[in-house]
């Protein structure tokens, strides 16, 4: 089935399983060729990788330089923002990227479920061409959009006198966004690469690869970075025999609890 024929499908759990029967290796290869041939000649995988990192790190540095008279209590903003970001990541993945929404949200769904998940399944997670970063990373302007959405809230915090809290929130959220991008890319690198062989990456990549199983993708392992919210919401899935780093085995949960509603 071609990508265009997926456009108007109403994908829920049963529909996703039905469509996944058409996600053959030949179909994935055809879709990959179609996507790569449609990329503009000026597209640069290196620039796509570097821009979010440079923008995000620069924002973090600027925010830190603008801090004034920082109090210990204000540092609580950092863990709170990390927890909030993890929850937003889970909810956006589940309810935006895996459910067709109205208007611009539909484009995010189309790019993710029928295309990204069709290209990369549990058995075939590795990119074959660096230009495939166009389907792994957020659009290059994604990190700018995320920052723009925060500006009204940050402006209000500044007006109310919470300057350091606003700056710490912005810095932490930008750090989290860059971490999301780089970790997601790491999961789609060859398993025998230097990054792919790191124990922590192997464990997190397995967690993400399970999400790419068509039978599981609509319900399980929605976190891409750290599966904290998956654990809290009952959507953490780990099949028996899955590799877990020694230091993490004691705290690793067993698979397949019923999903929290």
Secondary structure as the mmCIF struct_conf table of DSSP 4:
data_model
#
loop_
_struct_conf.conf_type_id
_struct_conf.id
_struct_conf.beg_label_comp_id
_struct_conf.beg_label_asym_id
_struct_conf.beg_label_seq_id
_struct_conf.end_label_comp_id
_struct_conf.end_label_asym_id
_struct_conf.end_label_seq_id
HELX_RH_3T_P HELX_RH_3T_P1 UNK A 3 UNK A 6
TURN_TY1_P TURN_TY1_P1 UNK A 7 UNK A 8
HELX_RH_AL_P HELX_RH_AL_P1 UNK A 13 UNK A 20
TURN_TY1_P TURN_TY1_P2 UNK A 21 UNK A 22
HELX_RH_AL_P HELX_RH_AL_P2 UNK A 25 UNK A 38
BEND BEND1 UNK A 39 UNK A 39
TURN_TY1_P TURN_TY1_P3 UNK A 41 UNK A 42
HELX_RH_AL_P HELX_RH_AL_P3 UNK A 45 UNK A 65
TURN_TY1_P TURN_TY1_P4 UNK A 66 UNK A 66
BEND BEND2 UNK A 69 UNK A 69
HELX_RH_3T_P HELX_RH_3T_P2 UNK A 72 UNK A 75
HELX_RH_AL_P HELX_RH_AL_P4 UNK A 76 UNK A 92
HELX_RH_PI_P HELX_RH_PI_P1 UNK A 93 UNK A 97
BEND BEND3 UNK A 98 UNK A 99
BEND BEND4 UNK A 102 UNK A 102
TURN_TY1_P TURN_TY1_P5 UNK A 103 UNK A 103
HELX_RH_AL_P HELX_RH_AL_P5 UNK A 104 UNK A 109
HELX_RH_PI_P HELX_RH_PI_P2 UNK A 110 UNK A 116
HELX_RH_AL_P HELX_RH_AL_P6 UNK A 117 UNK A 119
STRN STRN1 UNK A 121 UNK A 121
TURN_TY1_P TURN_TY1_P6 UNK A 122 UNK A 123
STRN STRN2 UNK A 124 UNK A 124
BEND BEND5 UNK A 128 UNK A 129
HELX_RH_3T_P HELX_RH_3T_P3 UNK A 130 UNK A 135
TURN_TY1_P TURN_TY1_P7 UNK A 136 UNK A 136
BEND BEND6 UNK A 137 UNK A 137
HELX_LH_PP_P HELX_LH_PP_P1 UNK A 138 UNK A 139
TURN_TY1_P TURN_TY1_P8 UNK A 140 UNK A 141
HELX_RH_AL_P HELX_RH_AL_P7 UNK A 142 UNK A 159
TURN_TY1_P TURN_TY1_P9 UNK A 160 UNK A 161
HELX_RH_AL_P HELX_RH_AL_P8 UNK A 163 UNK A 187
TURN_TY1_P TURN_TY1_P10 UNK A 188 UNK A 188
BEND BEND7 UNK A 189 UNK A 189
TURN_TY1_P TURN_TY1_P11 UNK A 191 UNK A 192
BEND BEND8 UNK A 193 UNK A 193
TURN_TY1_P TURN_TY1_P12 UNK A 194 UNK A 197
BEND BEND9 UNK A 198 UNK A 198
HELX_RH_AL_P HELX_RH_AL_P9 UNK A 199 UNK A 211
TURN_TY1_P TURN_TY1_P13 UNK A 212 UNK A 212
BEND BEND10 UNK A 213 UNK A 213
TURN_TY1_P TURN_TY1_P14 UNK A 214 UNK A 219
BEND BEND11 UNK A 220 UNK A 220
BEND BEND12 UNK A 224 UNK A 225
TURN_TY1_P TURN_TY1_P15 UNK A 227 UNK A 227
HELX_RH_AL_P HELX_RH_AL_P10 UNK A 228 UNK A 233
TURN_TY1_P TURN_TY1_P16 UNK A 234 UNK A 234
TURN_TY1_P TURN_TY1_P17 UNK A 240 UNK A 241
HELX_RH_AL_P HELX_RH_AL_P11 UNK A 246 UNK A 249
TURN_TY1_P TURN_TY1_P18 UNK A 250 UNK A 251
HELX_LH_PP_P HELX_LH_PP_P2 UNK A 252 UNK A 254
BEND BEND13 UNK A 255 UNK A 255
HELX_LH_PP_P HELX_LH_PP_P3 UNK A 257 UNK A 260
#
